[in-house]
Amino acid sequence: MQKILKPLAMASVAALATACAGNVAQDEEIIDKPAFTSADGVFTIDALEALGRVGDPRLSPDGSKILYSVSYESVEHNRSNADLYVMNADGSDNVRITRTARSEGNAVWTDGGKTIAFLYPDSEGKSQIWMMDADGSNRRQITSDGTGIDGFLFSPDQKKVMMIRRIKWARTAQDVYPDLPQATGRIIDDMMYKHWDEWVTEIPHPFIADFDGSSVGEMTDIMADEPLYEAPMKPFGGVESFAWSPDSRQLVYVSRKKTGMQYALSTNSDLYIYDLATGQTRNLTEGMMGYDTYPVFSPDGNTLAWLSMEHDGYESDKNRIFLLDMASGAKTDLTAEWDYTVDDIAWAPDGRSLYFRAYKDGVMPIFNIALADARITQIAGGECDYAALLPAADGRLVTMRHSMLYPNEIFSVDTASGDITKLTAVNDDIFAQLTMPSVERRMVPTTDGKEMLVWVVKPQGFDATSKYPGLLYCQGGPQQAVSQFWSYRWNLALMAANGYVVIAPNRRGLPGFGTEWNAQISGDYGGQNMRDYFSAVDHVKAEPWLDEKHIGAVGASYGGFSVYWLAGHHDGRFAALIAHAGIFNTEAQYLETEEMWFANWDMGGAYWEKDNATAQATFANSPHRFVDKWDTPILITHGELDYRILSSQGEMAFNAATLRGVPAEMLIFPDENHWILKPQNAILWQRVFFRWLDKWLKPNT
């Protein structure tokens, strides 16, 4: 049962202009919600770019208010900006409390809900901790750190603060030869010298300092006497990697205490507990060999919960909920009988159960698991994904949810009745102007006698008597869910709104269908998951409304690998292809990528291991070995700052297609990484994407 409340209108920009005066840098323009009017009711690139992006909800200590952010993109200024809002817990009295030229981040309630702390740049552009009253007034800078603060977490008694700061990691030319001050060469003598989109010159460390309510004392690096280990872990770790004990005497943190080649080969992170009184650190998960992450203390501090993977080197392993009895040291796998991977966790206020999110059957519901008997109950579901867990003492749970047809908004769930209340309507005015595509769930037989969930996304105003071109969507990861996800680039609703029927299979290797289904893809690149793609396409193209002569295949990362592989094996199924940031030559990829644990686990090992049957099968199936069969027009896109899959992979594929006489086009971004993030680049990518598809799949237009 759903109950929808209409939120009150947000405070006007004009009313806030005076209240927030002095917060704006004089040389920068404020990015506000862009004006948008739809001429024809079709979901377009312009509509996608105009949407507000809701994020980071925080429940006040007494549960009466919700703090959250909304960001908008400016195509003109080619950047985005987030501001903060506060509303009552029922969605009423929704007020914007910042209007600034740069984004507020990491915003949290402090002083019992009287104040808010957040990150914001100082006059030199360095991120610092700031504070303001709960209504956005009395804004003041708390830190003036020369390196900047990347994240922070106050202790429960708010007398201490943990701050993430960067320390020097790499050896520079000047360290070795001080007489060459302008030399730019990097001297490298071990692995993990690059990560994701950066040459690693600094790493994050946790620092602790006293806090008196208005200023921060001297900072202490709690890992200063150890080798240069990361905490949190690059590239995406943040404050979720830390947990204060309820008595504020200890801090638990996540670290993979390895460097160089050991770091590149292993996913074995551990939870460490630092005692503030003694300065001693202890490993809580010694002997647990996979990723251990996301520590959270129970309300009474007697139990620590966290997410744990079993196997070293397997980054897509099942995430289990583990419990540690802080007194006895006993560890318990609470989800031993649960065959799905857990995404995040939050304690119920009474400490008797945990809420968690997990992919299951193509969506991400919210579940509760009881500590007494590990009984699991679904709390909130539907054809959508939930994206936050904020339990309140009165039985409510604040969350966000989205689907393929709408982005995140904030909701409240009554955990007893299951009633769901919509609290924000940030984008309702835009969607009120649009007729959106539709999404259909289908179960499709596979070649090995199983059934596979396939999402079929149909254009708005779908007419079963007409013919539509089709798109096979190939997911990346390779173990990233095809759930009811919302994307600001690989947006399936936008593809359908442009007149395509989108076929999105939950092929082998994706979470939400049990650990066996999830794990099957490792060591089987070009195997059963590709046959799953063919099963999905062949099933849907049997429909009279799908134009079987005009079907394309598109995908990024492993989805890009899939497109390259399909190019040499599709037997005439596809009339156009698009690969973004894909692996073309797996032998080159093995030595080009930075996270060797991924290559070893998923590819099976190195290509020179001639007696390794799994590795040899992987490299024998490399897409570049089948270029002689390429005959389908292909668009290739890539970012030059992508150090996970180098842009040379795309360049090789483009050159191969061109030399073969296959119609090809390439779009390279010198300032983007694995994703295309800058607003104008994102629009350029979408325009080229649809121009290419329309050229080959809509011959009559």
Salt bridges, closest charged atoms under 4 A:
GLU28 OE2 - ARG102 NH2 2.45
GLU29 OE1 - HIS77 NE2 3.61
ASP32 OD1 - ARG96 NH2 2.86
ASP32 OD2 - ARG99 NH2 2.99
ASP56 OD1 - ARG58 NE 3.38
GLU73 OE1 - ARG53 NH2 3.39
ASP83 OD2 - ARG96 NH2 2.94
GLU104 OE2 - ARG139 NH2 2.93
ASP133 OD1 - ARG140 NH1 3.32
ASP145 OD1 - ARG165 NE 2.82
ASP150 OD2 - ARG166 NE 2.73
ASP175 OD2 - LYS168 NZ 2.63
ASP189 OD2 - ARG171 NH2 3.52
GLU198 OE2 - LYS234 NZ 2.56
GLU202 OE1 - ARG166 NH1 3.35
ASP210 OD1 - LYS160 NZ 2.35
ASP221 OD2 - HIS205 ND1 2.82
GLU226 OE1 - LYS257 NZ 2.75
GLU310 OE1 - HIS311 NE2 3.98
ASP317 OD2 - HIS311 ND1 2.88
ASP343 OD2 - ARG357 NH2 3.12
ASP344 OD2 - ARG357 NH2 2.79
ASP361 OD2 - LYS360 NZ 3.19
GLU383 OE1 - ARG441 NH2 2.87
ASP385 OD2 - HIS402 NE2 3.82
ASP394 OD2 - ARG396 NE 2.68
ASP428 OD1 - LYS422 NZ 2.81
ASP429 OD2 - LYS33 NZ 2.95
GLU440 OE2 - ARG442 NE 2.46
GLU440 OE1 - LYS458 NZ 2.84
ASP448 OD2 - ARG508 NH1 2.78
ASP532 OD2 - ARG508 NE 3.03
ASP538 OD1 - LYS541 NZ 3.69
ASP538 OD2 - ARG573 NH2 2.96
GLU543 OE2 - ARG442 NH2 2.74
ASP547 OD2 - HIS550 ND1 2.78
GLU587 OE2 - ARG625 NH2 2.81
GLU594 OE2 - ARG644 NH2 3.01
GLU595 OE2 - HIS195 NE2 2.78
GLU595 OE2 - ARG644 NH2 3.11
ASP628 OD2 - LYS629 NZ 3.54
ASP631 OD1 - HIS570 NE2 3.75
ASP642 OD2 - HIS638 NE2 3.57
ASP642 OD2 - HIS674 ND1 2.60
GLU665 OE2 - ARG691 NH2 2.17
ASP694 OD1 - LYS698 NZ 3.48
